[in-house]
């Protein structure tokens, strides 16, 4: 999508924006690569010698989406969550590639550059598709794989997920930008929470305030819509790929032990896909949370953390 299609309020020069929030115990640092700079949110392990872990967020999210889960695993792994190109505090990539393959390539380059592999790899939504592709094409980089509501192709997409898919169509983002020009950051945030959480009313007031502040920051970024639309288009394109490059075919090639987490109230990834995913990943276990939405690691971090611990413990005992 060209910058001329963006809402007028977002196409100006890059303004000075507020800094990204960093929770206690986290560290934020940029990793500069040729044509690409990625911001990484680290949660150092509380014990020496802990194996590395990498967390990959979903469409419209950021590394902050993992801040509720990472502390629960800090005694087990040396955690780092990446802001994908154009999201969070990471600037857009020089090549403008927001495809699933482009994001997967960014993750692989990050792991190769830091020598952190193999890692315990986590992915949510778009990040789940990205993590699946990474695990399939670079099995040497992945110890275990945890996927929370992964964006894998569905034949019958839920009605509530249709607007996200429509965002990929030419001109739709510009139209939406004009229609939503007067929406406040809080309105946008609460709309997002209504879509992503099983019970939006359960979100603490402080967390809502932090999310609104982050939305206000992002709306000042001129590449906000480029990243959103390009990544939405990347998911749609990935859904249409067949053969060895199809995501389901790649899921079948994953060698790493895999934990699949699905929410019964997920409005973006259908709960019914859990059975197909369990059959596709050769060494998988399944956690279903009937009251969770699309971001179970944010809504039910304790339950998700326990399932992750079980997966990693089983991997360590097998190794």
BALOBA-1460 file (C-alpha; in Angstrom, 3 decimals):
// residues 319
<rec num="1" residu="x" x="0.000" y="0.000" z="0.000"/>
<rec num="2" residu="x" x="1.417" y="3.394" z="-0.918"/>
<rec num="3" residu="x" x="1.661" y="6.265" z="1.519"/>
<rec num="4" residu="x" x="-0.867" y="8.199" z="-0.587"/>
<rec num="5" residu="x" x="-3.532" y="5.741" z="0.533"/>
<rec num="6" residu="x" x="-2.974" y="6.489" z="4.198"/>
<rec num="7" residu="x" x="-5.249" y="8.726" z="6.253"/>
<rec num="8" residu="x" x="-4.074" y="12.322" z="5.954"/>
<rec num="9" residu="x" x="-3.451" y="12.635" z="9.683"/>
<rec num="10" residu="x" x="-0.946" y="9.780" z="9.542"/>
<rec num="11" residu="x" x="1.019" y="10.747" z="6.456"/>
<rec num="12" residu="x" x="2.998" y="13.641" z="7.920"/>
<rec num="13" residu="x" x="6.647" y="13.579" z="8.914"/>
<rec num="14" residu="x" x="7.588" y="11.419" z="11.878"/>
<rec num="15" residu="x" x="6.763" y="13.383" z="15.051"/>
<rec num="16" residu="x" x="8.397" y="13.067" z="18.419"/>
<rec num="17" residu="x" x="6.431" y="10.422" z="20.288"/>
<rec num="18" residu="x" x="6.353" y="9.262" z="23.873"/>
<rec num="19" residu="x" x="8.681" y="6.401" z="24.821"/>
<rec num="20" residu="x" x="7.467" y="2.828" z="24.878"/>
<rec num="21" residu="x" x="6.492" y="1.531" z="28.301"/>
<rec num="22" residu="x" x="8.946" y="-0.863" z="29.943"/>
<rec num="23" residu="x" x="7.689" y="-2.901" z="32.891"/>
<rec num="24" residu="x" x="9.786" y="-3.561" z="35.964"/>
<rec num="25" residu="x" x="12.328" y="-6.302" z="35.285"/>
<rec num="26" residu="x" x="12.303" y="-5.724" z="31.518"/>
<rec num="27" residu="x" x="15.000" y="-4.239" z="29.330"/>
<rec num="28" residu="x" x="14.467" y="-2.669" z="25.904"/>
<rec num="29" residu="x" x="17.212" y="-2.469" z="23.294"/>
<rec num="30" residu="x" x="17.485" y="-2.140" z="19.503"/>
<rec num="31" residu="x" x="19.218" y="-4.689" z="17.307"/>
<rec num="32" residu="x" x="20.554" y="-3.141" z="14.091"/>
<rec num="33" residu="x" x="20.773" y="-5.419" z="11.054"/>
<rec num="34" residu="x" x="21.358" y="-4.474" z="7.402"/>
<rec num="35" residu="x" x="18.116" y="-2.857" z="6.207"/>
<rec num="36" residu="x" x="16.339" y="-3.722" z="9.429"/>
<rec num="37" residu="x" x="16.257" y="-2.588" z="13.056"/>
<rec num="38" residu="x" x="14.338" y="-4.615" z="15.606"/>
<rec num="39" residu="x" x="13.518" y="-3.641" z="19.169"/>
<rec num="40" residu="x" x="13.792" y="-6.468" z="21.674"/>
<rec num="41" residu="x" x="12.164" y="-6.542" z="25.116"/>
<rec num="42" residu="x" x="14.241" y="-8.769" z="27.363"/>
<rec num="43" residu="x" x="13.251" y="-10.464" z="30.585"/>
<rec num="44" residu="x" x="16.550" y="-11.923" z="31.855"/>
<rec num="45" residu="x" x="16.359" y="-15.308" z="33.535"/>
<rec num="46" residu="x" x="16.536" y="-15.462" z="37.297"/>
<rec num="47" residu="x" x="19.033" y="-18.317" z="37.138"/>
<rec num="48" residu="x" x="22.260" y="-18.764" z="35.238"/>
<rec num="49" residu="x" x="22.403" y="-21.101" z="32.290"/>
<rec num="50" residu="x" x="18.715" y="-20.866" z="31.437"/>
<rec num="51" residu="x" x="17.975" y="-21.613" z="27.761"/>
<rec num="52" residu="x" x="16.851" y="-18.715" z="25.544"/>
<rec num="53" residu="x" x="13.255" y="-18.040" z="24.549"/>
<rec num="54" residu="x" x="11.813" y="-15.708" z="21.920"/>
<rec num="55" residu="x" x="8.241" y="-14.385" z="21.895"/>
<rec num="56" residu="x" x="6.549" y="-13.127" z="18.690"/>
<rec num="57" residu="x" x="3.379" y="-10.999" z="18.874"/>
<rec num="58" residu="x" x="0.370" y="-10.818" z="16.574"/>
<rec num="59" residu="x" x="-1.115" y="-8.299" z="14.131"/>
<rec num="60" residu="x" x="-1.402" y="-4.866" z="15.715"/>
<rec num="61" residu="x" x="0.395" y="-6.053" z="18.838"/>
<rec num="62" residu="x" x="3.886" y="-5.630" z="20.202"/>
<rec num="63" residu="x" x="6.377" y="-7.227" z="22.548"/>
<rec num="64" residu="x" x="4.291" y="-5.824" z="25.424"/>
<rec num="65" residu="x" x="1.713" y="-8.526" z="24.696"/>
<rec num="66" residu="x" x="4.051" y="-10.994" z="26.421"/>
<rec num="67" residu="x" x="4.755" y="-8.932" z="29.544"/>
<rec num="68" residu="x" x="2.135" y="-10.830" z="31.563"/>
<rec num="69" residu="x" x="3.553" y="-14.259" z="30.680"/>
<rec num="70" residu="x" x="7.316" y="-13.704" z="30.693"/>
<rec num="71" residu="x" x="7.728" y="-13.199" z="34.482"/>
<rec num="72" residu="x" x="6.091" y="-16.592" z="35.126"/>
<rec num="73" residu="x" x="8.766" y="-18.300" z="33.038"/>
<rec num="74" residu="x" x="11.761" y="-16.194" z="34.088"/>
<rec num="75" residu="x" x="13.114" y="-18.965" z="36.306"/>
<rec num="76" residu="x" x="12.942" y="-21.366" z="33.382"/>
<rec num="77" residu="x" x="14.065" y="-19.422" z="30.278"/>
<rec num="78" residu="x" x="16.056" y="-16.335" z="29.336"/>
<rec num="79" residu="x" x="13.221" y="-14.488" z="27.623"/>
<rec num="80" residu="x" x="13.179" y="-11.910" z="24.853"/>
<rec num="81" residu="x" x="10.146" y="-10.581" z="22.969"/>
<rec num="82" residu="x" x="10.628" y="-8.955" z="19.581"/>
<rec num="83" residu="x" x="8.718" y="-6.062" z="18.067"/>
<rec num="84" residu="x" x="8.150" y="-7.175" z="14.481"/>
<rec num="85" residu="x" x="9.118" y="-4.643" z="11.775"/>
<rec num="86" residu="x" x="6.763" y="-1.651" z="11.882"/>
<rec num="87" residu="x" x="5.223" y="-2.620" z="15.223"/>
<rec num="88" residu="x" x="5.919" y="-1.626" z="18.791"/>
<rec num="89" residu="x" x="9.179" y="0.299" z="18.846"/>
<rec num="90" residu="x" x="10.626" y="-1.279" z="15.673"/>
<rec num="91" residu="x" x="10.767" y="0.997" z="12.607"/>
<rec num="92" residu="x" x="9.536" y="-0.311" z="9.241"/>
<rec num="93" residu="x" x="11.892" y="-2.500" z="7.213"/>
<rec num="94" residu="x" x="13.795" y="-0.837" z="4.390"/>
<rec num="95" residu="x" x="12.272" y="-3.237" z="1.842"/>
<rec num="96" residu="x" x="8.685" y="-2.707" z="3.074"/>
<rec num="97" residu="x" x="8.133" y="-6.472" z="3.259"/>
<rec num="98" residu="x" x="5.376" y="-7.222" z="5.775"/>
<rec num="99" residu="x" x="4.568" y="-10.695" z="4.479"/>
<rec num="100" residu="x" x="4.584" y="-13.712" z="6.789"/>
<rec num="101" residu="x" x="7.793" y="-14.781" z="5.072"/>
<rec num="102" residu="x" x="9.254" y="-11.293" z="5.557"/>
<rec num="103" residu="x" x="8.475" y="-11.357" z="9.269"/>
<rec num="104" residu="x" x="9.823" y="-14.911" z="9.558"/>
<rec num="105" residu="x" x="13.013" y="-13.815" z="7.808"/>
<rec num="106" residu="x" x="13.354" y="-10.958" z="10.331"/>
<rec num="107" residu="x" x="13.032" y="-13.414" z="13.239"/>
<rec num="108" residu="x" x="15.573" y="-15.772" z="11.693"/>
<rec num="109" residu="x" x="18.028" y="-12.934" z="11.098"/>
<rec num="110" residu="x" x="17.599" y="-11.798" z="14.704"/>
<rec num="111" residu="x" x="18.318" y="-15.284" z="16.027"/>
<rec num="112" residu="x" x="21.255" y="-15.829" z="13.711"/>
<rec num="113" residu="x" x="22.785" y="-12.445" z="14.517"/>
<rec num="114" residu="x" x="22.517" y="-12.936" z="18.275"/>
<rec num="115" residu="x" x="23.529" y="-16.569" z="18.277"/>
<rec num="116" residu="x" x="20.568" y="-17.276" z="20.561"/>
<rec num="117" residu="x" x="19.305" y="-20.374" z="18.830"/>
<rec num="118" residu="x" x="17.977" y="-22.863" z="19.407"/>
<rec num="119" residu="x" x="15.248" y="-21.129" z="21.410"/>
<rec num="120" residu="x" x="11.937" y="-21.971" z="22.965"/>
<rec num="121" residu="x" x="9.819" y="-20.126" z="20.398"/>
<rec num="122" residu="x" x="6.425" y="-18.576" z="21.188"/>
<rec num="123" residu="x" x="3.953" y="-17.009" z="18.751"/>
<rec num="124" residu="x" x="0.479" y="-15.497" z="18.940"/>
<rec num="125" residu="x" x="-1.876" y="-14.996" z="15.963"/>
<rec num="126" residu="x" x="0.256" y="-13.581" z="13.116"/>
<rec num="127" residu="x" x="3.245" y="-14.394" z="15.305"/>
<rec num="128" residu="x" x="2.004" y="-17.989" z="15.410"/>
<rec num="129" residu="x" x="2.099" y="-18.200" z="11.612"/>
<rec num="130" residu="x" x="5.549" y="-16.595" z="11.626"/>
<rec num="131" residu="x" x="6.818" y="-18.993" z="14.298"/>
<rec num="132" residu="x" x="5.409" y="-21.985" z="12.397"/>
<rec num="133" residu="x" x="7.302" y="-20.940" z="9.280"/>
<rec num="134" residu="x" x="10.519" y="-20.384" z="11.241"/>
<rec num="135" residu="x" x="10.249" y="-23.807" z="12.905"/>
<rec num="136" residu="x" x="9.591" y="-25.494" z="9.555"/>
<rec num="137" residu="x" x="12.412" y="-23.931" z="7.547"/>
<rec num="138" residu="x" x="14.996" y="-23.609" z="10.339"/>
<rec num="139" residu="x" x="14.468" y="-26.491" z="12.773"/>
<rec num="140" residu="x" x="17.971" y="-25.899" z="14.107"/>
<rec num="141" residu="x" x="16.726" y="-22.656" z="15.694"/>
<rec num="142" residu="x" x="13.798" y="-24.110" z="17.672"/>
<rec num="143" residu="x" x="13.767" y="-26.239" z="20.819"/>
<rec num="144" residu="x" x="10.031" y="-26.140" z="21.472"/>
<rec num="145" residu="x" x="7.183" y="-24.258" z="19.832"/>
<rec num="146" residu="x" x="4.240" y="-22.652" z="21.658"/>
<rec num="147" residu="x" x="1.430" y="-21.243" z="19.515"/>
<rec num="148" residu="x" x="-1.399" y="-19.185" z="20.991"/>
<rec num="149" residu="x" x="-4.298" y="-18.869" z="18.534"/>
<rec num="150" residu="x" x="-1.979" y="-19.199" z="15.514"/>
<rec num="151" residu="x" x="-3.171" y="-17.569" z="12.287"/>
<rec num="152" residu="x" x="-3.280" y="-20.723" z="10.180"/>
<rec num="153" residu="x" x="-5.562" y="-20.884" z="7.116"/>
<rec num="154" residu="x" x="-9.257" y="-21.485" z="7.719"/>
<rec num="155" residu="x" x="-11.732" y="-22.446" z="5.008"/>
<rec num="156" residu="x" x="-14.632" y="-20.813" z="6.818"/>
<rec num="157" residu="x" x="-13.435" y="-17.601" z="8.448"/>
<rec num="158" residu="x" x="-15.502" y="-16.327" z="11.375"/>
<rec num="159" residu="x" x="-17.635" y="-13.277" z="10.600"/>
<rec num="160" residu="x" x="-15.920" y="-11.310" z="13.362"/>
<rec num="161" residu="x" x="-12.571" y="-11.845" z="11.581"/>
<rec num="162" residu="x" x="-13.782" y="-10.532" z="8.218"/>
<rec num="163" residu="x" x="-13.022" y="-6.825" z="8.907"/>
<rec num="164" residu="x" x="-9.378" y="-7.687" z="9.597"/>
<rec num="165" residu="x" x="-9.168" y="-9.549" z="6.293"/>
<rec num="166" residu="x" x="-10.868" y="-6.655" z="4.467"/>
<rec num="167" residu="x" x="-8.125" y="-4.354" z="5.740"/>
<rec num="168" residu="x" x="-5.851" y="-6.047" z="3.200"/>
<rec num="169" residu="x" x="-7.910" y="-4.801" z="0.238"/>
<rec num="170" residu="x" x="-6.681" y="-1.700" z="-1.640"/>
<rec num="171" residu="x" x="-8.309" y="1.500" z="-0.437"/>
<rec num="172" residu="x" x="-10.046" y="-0.013" z="2.588"/>
<rec num="173" residu="x" x="-7.508" y="1.359" z="5.076"/>
<rec num="174" residu="x" x="-7.882" y="4.871" z="3.670"/>
<rec num="175" residu="x" x="-11.677" y="4.584" z="3.872"/>
<rec num="176" residu="x" x="-11.496" y="3.279" z="7.436"/>
<rec num="177" residu="x" x="-9.098" y="6.096" z="8.318"/>
<rec num="178" residu="x" x="-11.598" y="8.683" z="7.103"/>
<rec num="179" residu="x" x="-14.534" y="7.018" z="8.841"/>
<rec num="180" residu="x" x="-12.656" y="6.663" z="12.120"/>
<rec num="181" residu="x" x="-10.893" y="10.025" z="12.023"/>
<rec num="182" residu="x" x="-12.749" y="11.277" z="15.116"/>
<rec num="183" residu="x" x="-12.338" y="8.119" z="17.183"/>
<rec num="184" residu="x" x="-10.315" y="8.614" z="20.340"/>
<rec num="185" residu="x" x="-7.429" y="6.364" z="21.289"/>
<rec num="186" residu="x" x="-9.573" y="4.981" z="24.108"/>
<rec num="187" residu="x" x="-12.406" y="4.104" z="21.709"/>
<rec num="188" residu="x" x="-9.962" y="2.318" z="19.416"/>
<rec num="189" residu="x" x="-8.376" y="0.489" z="22.340"/>
<rec num="190" residu="x" x="-11.646" y="-0.689" z="23.805"/>
<rec num="191" residu="x" x="-12.780" y="-1.822" z="20.367"/>
<rec num="192" residu="x" x="-9.603" y="-3.865" z="20.025"/>
<rec num="193" residu="x" x="-10.085" y="-5.363" z="23.474"/>
<rec num="194" residu="x" x="-13.685" y="-6.298" z="22.666"/>
<rec num="195" residu="x" x="-12.381" y="-8.205" z="19.655"/>
<rec num="196" residu="x" x="-9.361" y="-9.858" z="21.290"/>
<rec num="197" residu="x" x="-10.432" y="-10.644" z="24.868"/>
<rec num="198" residu="x" x="-12.899" y="-13.286" z="25.944"/>
<rec num="199" residu="x" x="-14.057" y="-10.939" z="28.723"/>
<rec num="200" residu="x" x="-12.924" y="-7.341" z="28.116"/>
<rec num="201" residu="x" x="-14.425" y="-6.239" z="31.440"/>
<rec num="202" residu="x" x="-11.803" y="-8.313" z="33.254"/>
<rec num="203" residu="x" x="-8.959" y="-6.067" z="32.069"/>
<rec num="204" residu="x" x="-7.636" y="-3.983" z="34.957"/>
<rec num="205" residu="x" x="-8.084" y="-0.213" z="34.710"/>
<rec num="206" residu="x" x="-4.320" y="0.302" z="34.845"/>
<rec num="207" residu="x" x="-3.801" y="-2.081" z="31.919"/>
<rec num="208" residu="x" x="-6.476" y="-0.259" z="29.926"/>
<rec num="209" residu="x" x="-4.729" y="3.042" z="30.625"/>
<rec num="210" residu="x" x="-1.370" y="1.663" z="29.471"/>
<rec num="211" residu="x" x="-2.999" y="0.274" z="26.314"/>
<rec num="212" residu="x" x="-4.606" y="3.635" z="25.540"/>
<rec num="213" residu="x" x="-1.263" y="5.396" z="25.990"/>
<rec num="214" residu="x" x="0.365" y="2.917" z="23.612"/>
<rec num="215" residu="x" x="-2.422" y="3.454" z="21.061"/>
<rec num="216" residu="x" x="-1.942" y="7.212" z="21.282"/>
<rec num="217" residu="x" x="1.769" y="6.737" z="20.633"/>
<rec num="218" residu="x" x="1.248" y="4.467" z="17.642"/>
<rec num="219" residu="x" x="-1.307" y="6.722" z="16.002"/>
<rec num="220" residu="x" x="1.383" y="9.382" z="15.725"/>
<rec num="221" residu="x" x="3.583" y="7.090" z="13.637"/>
<rec num="222" residu="x" x="3.256" y="7.721" z="9.881"/>
<rec num="223" residu="x" x="3.898" y="4.071" z="9.043"/>
<rec num="224" residu="x" x="1.212" y="2.735" z="11.422"/>
<rec num="225" residu="x" x="-1.235" y="1.892" z="8.631"/>
<rec num="226" residu="x" x="1.472" y="0.609" z="6.281"/>
<rec num="227" residu="x" x="2.504" y="-1.974" z="8.875"/>
<rec num="228" residu="x" x="-1.083" y="-2.935" z="9.698"/>
<rec num="229" residu="x" x="-2.273" y="-3.216" z="6.113"/>
<rec num="230" residu="x" x="0.896" y="-4.846" z="4.822"/>
<rec num="231" residu="x" x="0.818" y="-7.478" z="7.556"/>
<rec num="232" residu="x" x="-2.932" y="-8.115" z="7.127"/>
<rec num="233" residu="x" x="-2.309" y="-8.562" z="3.416"/>
<rec num="234" residu="x" x="0.573" y="-10.880" z="4.271"/>
<rec num="235" residu="x" x="-1.733" y="-13.128" z="6.295"/>
<rec num="236" residu="x" x="-4.321" y="-13.242" z="3.499"/>
<rec num="237" residu="x" x="-1.631" y="-14.064" z="0.935"/>
<rec num="238" residu="x" x="-0.198" y="-16.786" z="3.174"/>
<rec num="239" residu="x" x="-3.667" y="-18.331" z="3.413"/>
<rec num="240" residu="x" x="-3.775" y="-18.728" z="-0.369"/>
<rec num="241" residu="x" x="-0.397" y="-20.439" z="-0.721"/>
<rec num="242" residu="x" x="-0.467" y="-24.128" z="-1.477"/>
<rec num="243" residu="x" x="2.168" y="-26.816" z="-1.874"/>
<rec num="244" residu="x" x="5.273" y="-26.924" z="0.274"/>
<rec num="245" residu="x" x="4.986" y="-23.202" z="1.092"/>
<rec num="246" residu="x" x="1.484" y="-23.547" z="2.560"/>
<rec num="247" residu="x" x="1.305" y="-23.017" z="6.302"/>
<rec num="248" residu="x" x="-0.481" y="-26.304" z="6.976"/>
<rec num="249" residu="x" x="2.146" y="-28.194" z="4.974"/>
<rec num="250" residu="x" x="4.849" y="-26.395" z="6.932"/>
<rec num="251" residu="x" x="3.091" y="-27.251" z="10.203"/>
<rec num="252" residu="x" x="3.442" y="-30.914" z="9.252"/>
<rec num="253" residu="x" x="7.195" y="-30.399" z="8.809"/>
<rec num="254" residu="x" x="7.761" y="-28.954" z="12.288"/>
<rec num="255" residu="x" x="9.976" y="-31.260" z="14.330"/>
<rec num="256" residu="x" x="9.905" y="-29.357" z="17.618"/>
<rec num="257" residu="x" x="7.527" y="-30.444" z="20.391"/>
<rec num="258" residu="x" x="4.569" y="-28.073" z="20.104"/>
<rec num="259" residu="x" x="2.037" y="-26.622" z="22.521"/>
<rec num="260" residu="x" x="-1.185" y="-25.330" z="20.972"/>
<rec num="261" residu="x" x="-3.367" y="-22.901" z="22.940"/>
<rec num="262" residu="x" x="-6.900" y="-22.070" z="21.796"/>
<rec num="263" residu="x" x="-9.611" y="-19.922" z="23.382"/>
<rec num="264" residu="x" x="-13.279" y="-20.835" z="23.261"/>
<rec num="265" residu="x" x="-14.285" y="-17.177" z="22.842"/>
<rec num="266" residu="x" x="-11.716" y="-16.326" z="20.182"/>
<rec num="267" residu="x" x="-13.346" y="-14.100" z="17.562"/>
<rec num="268" residu="x" x="-10.375" y="-14.119" z="15.169"/>
<rec num="269" residu="x" x="-9.128" y="-17.717" z="15.107"/>
<rec num="270" residu="x" x="-11.833" y="-20.337" z="15.344"/>
<rec num="271" residu="x" x="-11.814" y="-22.693" z="18.324"/>
<rec num="272" residu="x" x="-12.680" y="-25.512" z="15.933"/>
<rec num="273" residu="x" x="-9.208" y="-25.248" z="14.366"/>
<rec num="274" residu="x" x="-7.671" y="-26.789" z="17.489"/>
<rec num="275" residu="x" x="-8.391" y="-30.331" z="16.329"/>
<rec num="276" residu="x" x="-6.887" y="-29.773" z="12.880"/>
<rec num="277" residu="x" x="-3.796" y="-28.140" z="14.352"/>
<rec num="278" residu="x" x="-3.333" y="-30.992" z="16.816"/>
<rec num="279" residu="x" x="-3.352" y="-33.425" z="13.898"/>
<rec num="280" residu="x" x="-1.012" y="-31.326" z="11.747"/>
<rec num="281" residu="x" x="1.830" y="-30.826" z="14.246"/>
<rec num="282" residu="x" x="3.418" y="-34.240" z="14.673"/>
<rec num="283" residu="x" x="4.471" y="-33.846" z="18.324"/>
<rec num="284" residu="x" x="1.796" y="-31.666" z="19.856"/>
<rec num="285" residu="x" x="-0.152" y="-31.132" z="23.028"/>
<rec num="286" residu="x" x="-3.272" y="-28.977" z="23.357"/>
<rec num="287" residu="x" x="-4.483" y="-26.485" z="25.957"/>
<rec num="288" residu="x" x="-8.041" y="-25.253" z="25.499"/>
<rec num="289" residu="x" x="-9.373" y="-22.378" z="27.589"/>
<rec num="290" residu="x" x="-13.153" y="-22.090" z="27.069"/>
<rec num="291" residu="x" x="-13.426" y="-18.510" z="28.392"/>
<rec num="292" residu="x" x="-10.308" y="-17.113" z="26.688"/>
<rec num="293" residu="x" x="-10.278" y="-14.972" z="23.585"/>
<rec num="294" residu="x" x="-7.494" y="-14.385" z="21.071"/>
<rec num="295" residu="x" x="-4.745" y="-13.467" z="23.560"/>
<rec num="296" residu="x" x="-4.875" y="-16.218" z="26.169"/>
<rec num="297" residu="x" x="-1.329" y="-15.427" z="27.359"/>
<rec num="298" residu="x" x="-2.628" y="-12.003" z="28.455"/>
<rec num="299" residu="x" x="-5.945" y="-13.187" z="29.899"/>
<rec num="300" residu="x" x="-4.803" y="-16.433" z="31.527"/>
<rec num="301" residu="x" x="-1.035" y="-16.136" z="31.945"/>
<rec num="302" residu="x" x="-0.857" y="-18.608" z="34.859"/>
<rec num="303" residu="x" x="-2.614" y="-21.397" z="32.989"/>
<rec num="304" residu="x" x="-0.620" y="-20.792" z="29.825"/>
<rec num="305" residu="x" x="2.627" y="-20.593" z="31.802"/>
<rec num="306" residu="x" x="1.954" y="-23.934" z="33.488"/>
<rec num="307" residu="x" x="1.338" y="-25.615" z="30.126"/>
<rec num="308" residu="x" x="4.568" y="-24.058" z="28.821"/>
<rec num="309" residu="x" x="6.470" y="-25.345" z="31.837"/>
<rec num="310" residu="x" x="5.127" y="-28.843" z="31.237"/>
<rec num="311" residu="x" x="6.231" y="-28.687" z="27.596"/>
<rec num="312" residu="x" x="9.717" y="-27.409" z="28.413"/>
<rec num="313" residu="x" x="10.168" y="-29.880" z="31.289"/>
<rec num="314" residu="x" x="9.218" y="-32.747" z="28.973"/>
<rec num="315" residu="x" x="11.716" y="-31.452" z="26.386"/>
<rec num="316" residu="x" x="14.490" y="-31.208" z="28.994"/>
<rec num="317" residu="x" x="13.800" y="-34.721" z="30.265"/>
<rec num="318" residu="x" x="13.894" y="-36.058" z="26.725"/>
<rec num="319" residu="x" x="17.138" y="-34.281" z="25.782"/>
